[in-house]
């Protein structure tokens, strides 16, 4: 049992120091080295061996910036899915041991294990029940204004519904990390008791990014736990200079290709205008079967090909495999009178 000083002992020690009966200990110490040093110029910093900081402050800022982008992407995706405004923003970014992270989580909770094929090891994504149940209730058509939050594990149906939300979260996480390295995240398992999951030793250093999720009057937390040994290969790329250079030197060709691929599937209406003329309203009302509409355009002139109503090309009308067809001649130029 440790000895604890009461106030009387403390007062006696302070009085003894003031009177000179006890000499006050000095904090100066000898630094042993092969080279002589000026002790006044040596900077001594405290270091806690139980909580080593293996990620620099610069890299932590880069991780925080990266996951702020993830929060915006995920918030926009889930807002469009459940058709209500959901705000996701980074609240904390710190490093701790895995045992400290597990001890800070409620039980039960939604503890999800994530894996990226390009990395070794697994990542944890924890969602608080305070926001999980309102999301599930919203997906089932509820308003979640007076929803009771049960203290129990998620059911199989609730886990399946939560998987739809997590799929959008993992897609947003992949988009956020794309500037550093292309990573494909997949959901491995969902557990309700975080104490039953040991992906790394308890004293292993992990980076924990804490998010705050707001949906109307409801709010909850989401924690992304990344073990250091998982992202250790990416540490050199997470310096602030590399981060901004990646953003500045983004490949415009790849971006243009993605835009082109997205637009290539758009459906457009294409038509051929044989001829044009003007009619009076009286002639239009008196049209009958067998009447002829006379135009000034010769039959040998090309047909105007329109795309979404805009005149784009000249073509000849014909037949192909039993179907009416237009054979394109050339694009319409500025000097064409069509």
QUIURJO-V786285 format. One record per residue. RES is the residue in three letters. D_FIRST is the distance of its C-alpha to the first C-alpha in whole Angstrom. Layout:
# QUIURJO-V786285
res->RES d_first->D_FIRST
res->RES d_first->D_FIRST
This chain:
# QUIURJO-V786285
res->UNK d_first->0
res->UNK d_first->4
res->UNK d_first->7
res->UNK d_first->9
res->UNK d_first->13
res->UNK d_first->15
res->UNK d_first->19
res->UNK d_first->20
res->UNK d_first->18
res->UNK d_first->19
res->UNK d_first->23
res->UNK d_first->22
res->UNK d_first->22
res->UNK d_first->24
res->UNK d_first->27
res->UNK d_first->26
res->UNK d_first->27
res->UNK d_first->30
res->UNK d_first->31
res->UNK d_first->31
res->UNK d_first->28
res->UNK d_first->26
res->UNK d_first->28
res->UNK d_first->26
res->UNK d_first->25
res->UNK d_first->28
res->UNK d_first->28
res->UNK d_first->31
res->UNK d_first->30
res->UNK d_first->33
res->UNK d_first->34
res->UNK d_first->35
res->UNK d_first->39
res->UNK d_first->42
res->UNK d_first->44
res->UNK d_first->43
res->UNK d_first->42
res->UNK d_first->42
res->UNK d_first->38
res->UNK d_first->40
res->UNK d_first->41
res->UNK d_first->38
res->UNK d_first->36
res->UNK d_first->33
res->UNK d_first->31
res->UNK d_first->27
res->UNK d_first->27
res->UNK d_first->24
res->UNK d_first->24
res->UNK d_first->23
res->UNK d_first->26
res->UNK d_first->29
res->UNK d_first->32
res->UNK d_first->34
res->UNK d_first->37
res->UNK d_first->39
res->UNK d_first->39
res->UNK d_first->43
res->UNK d_first->42
res->UNK d_first->40
res->UNK d_first->43
res->UNK d_first->45
res->UNK d_first->44
res->UNK d_first->43
res->UNK d_first->47
res->UNK d_first->48
res->UNK d_first->46
res->UNK d_first->47
res->UNK d_first->51
res->UNK d_first->49
res->UNK d_first->48
res->UNK d_first->52
res->UNK d_first->54
res->UNK d_first->51
res->UNK d_first->52
res->UNK d_first->56
res->UNK d_first->56
res->UNK d_first->54
res->UNK d_first->56
res->UNK d_first->59
res->UNK d_first->58
res->UNK d_first->57
res->UNK d_first->59
res->UNK d_first->57
res->UNK d_first->55
res->UNK d_first->52
res->UNK d_first->50
res->UNK d_first->47
res->UNK d_first->46
res->UNK d_first->43
res->UNK d_first->40
res->UNK d_first->37
res->UNK d_first->37
res->UNK d_first->34
res->UNK d_first->32
res->UNK d_first->29
res->UNK d_first->27
res->UNK d_first->29
res->UNK d_first->26
res->UNK d_first->25
res->UNK d_first->29
res->UNK d_first->29
res->UNK d_first->26
res->UNK d_first->28
res->UNK d_first->31
res->UNK d_first->32
res->UNK d_first->32
res->UNK d_first->35
res->UNK d_first->37
res->UNK d_first->40
res->UNK d_first->38
res->UNK d_first->41
res->UNK d_first->41
res->UNK d_first->44
res->UNK d_first->45
res->UNK d_first->48
res->UNK d_first->50
res->UNK d_first->50
res->UNK d_first->47
res->UNK d_first->44
res->UNK d_first->41
res->UNK d_first->41
res->UNK d_first->40
res->UNK d_first->39
res->UNK d_first->40
res->UNK d_first->38
res->UNK d_first->40
res->UNK d_first->39
res->UNK d_first->40
res->UNK d_first->41
res->UNK d_first->44
res->UNK d_first->45
res->UNK d_first->46
res->UNK d_first->48
res->UNK d_first->50
res->UNK d_first->50
res->UNK d_first->52
res->UNK d_first->54
res->UNK d_first->55
res->UNK d_first->56
res->UNK d_first->58
res->UNK d_first->56
res->UNK d_first->55
res->UNK d_first->52
res->UNK d_first->52
res->UNK d_first->50
res->UNK d_first->48
res->UNK d_first->45
res->UNK d_first->43
res->UNK d_first->42
res->UNK d_first->38
res->UNK d_first->39
res->UNK d_first->40
res->UNK d_first->43
res->UNK d_first->46
res->UNK d_first->49
res->UNK d_first->51
res->UNK d_first->49
res->UNK d_first->47
res->UNK d_first->51
res->UNK d_first->52
res->UNK d_first->49
res->UNK d_first->50
res->UNK d_first->53
res->UNK d_first->51
res->UNK d_first->49
res->UNK d_first->52
res->UNK d_first->53
res->UNK d_first->50
res->UNK d_first->50
res->UNK d_first->53
res->UNK d_first->52
res->UNK d_first->49
res->UNK d_first->52
res->UNK d_first->54
res->UNK d_first->52
res->UNK d_first->51
res->UNK d_first->54
res->UNK d_first->55
res->UNK d_first->52
res->UNK d_first->53
res->UNK d_first->54
res->UNK d_first->52
res->UNK d_first->52
res->UNK d_first->50
res->UNK d_first->50
res->UNK d_first->47
res->UNK d_first->46
res->UNK d_first->44
res->UNK d_first->42
res->UNK d_first->39
res->UNK d_first->38
res->UNK d_first->34
res->UNK d_first->33
res->UNK d_first->30
res->UNK d_first->32
res->UNK d_first->34
res->UNK d_first->32
res->UNK d_first->35
res->UNK d_first->33
res->UNK d_first->29
res->UNK d_first->27
res->UNK d_first->26
res->UNK d_first->30
res->UNK d_first->31
res->UNK d_first->33
res->UNK d_first->35
res->UNK d_first->35
res->UNK d_first->38
res->UNK d_first->38
res->UNK d_first->41
res->UNK d_first->42
res->UNK d_first->45
res->UNK d_first->47
res->UNK d_first->50
res->UNK d_first->52
res->UNK d_first->49
res->UNK d_first->47
res->UNK d_first->44
res->UNK d_first->41
res->UNK d_first->39
res->UNK d_first->40
res->UNK d_first->38
res->UNK d_first->39
res->UNK d_first->37
res->UNK d_first->38
res->UNK d_first->36
res->UNK d_first->37
res->UNK d_first->38
res->UNK d_first->41
res->UNK d_first->42
res->UNK d_first->42
res->UNK d_first->45
res->UNK d_first->46
res->UNK d_first->44
res->UNK d_first->47
res->UNK d_first->49
res->UNK d_first->47
res->UNK d_first->47
res->UNK d_first->49
res->UNK d_first->52
res->UNK d_first->52
res->UNK d_first->52
res->UNK d_first->54
res->UNK d_first->57
res->UNK d_first->56
res->UNK d_first->57
res->UNK d_first->60
res->UNK d_first->62
res->UNK d_first->62
res->UNK d_first->64
res->UNK d_first->67
res->UNK d_first->69
res->UNK d_first->67
res->UNK d_first->66
res->UNK d_first->70
res->UNK d_first->70
res->UNK d_first->67
res->UNK d_first->69
res->UNK d_first->73
res->UNK d_first->71
res->UNK d_first->70
res->UNK d_first->74
res->UNK d_first->76
res->UNK d_first->75
res->UNK d_first->76
res->UNK d_first->79
res->UNK d_first->83
res->UNK d_first->86
res->UNK d_first->89
res->UNK d_first->93
res->UNK d_first->96
res->UNK d_first->98
res->UNK d_first->102
res->UNK d_first->104
res->UNK d_first->104
res->UNK d_first->106
res->UNK d_first->107
res->UNK d_first->108
res->UNK d_first->109
res->UNK d_first->108
res->UNK d_first->111
res->UNK d_first->111
res->UNK d_first->108
res->UNK d_first->108
res->UNK d_first->112
res->UNK d_first->110
res->UNK d_first->111
res->UNK d_first->111
res->UNK d_first->113
res->UNK d_first->113
res->UNK d_first->113
res->UNK d_first->111
res->UNK d_first->112
res->UNK d_first->110
res->UNK d_first->111
res->UNK d_first->109
res->UNK d_first->111
res->UNK d_first->110
res->UNK d_first->109
res->UNK d_first->107
res->UNK d_first->103
res->UNK d_first->101
res->UNK d_first->98
res->UNK d_first->94
res->UNK d_first->92
res->UNK d_first->88
res->UNK d_first->86
res->UNK d_first->90
res->UNK d_first->90
res->UNK d_first->93
res->UNK d_first->91
res->UNK d_first->94
res->UNK d_first->98
res->UNK d_first->98
res->UNK d_first->101
res->UNK d_first->102
res->UNK d_first->102
res->UNK d_first->101
res->UNK d_first->99
res->UNK d_first->98
res->UNK d_first->100
res->UNK d_first->98
res->UNK d_first->99
res->UNK d_first->97
res->UNK d_first->97
res->UNK d_first->97
res->UNK d_first->96
res->UNK d_first->98
res->UNK d_first->96
res->UNK d_first->94
res->UNK d_first->95
res->UNK d_first->96
res->UNK d_first->96
res->UNK d_first->100
res->UNK d_first->101
res->UNK d_first->102
res->UNK d_first->101
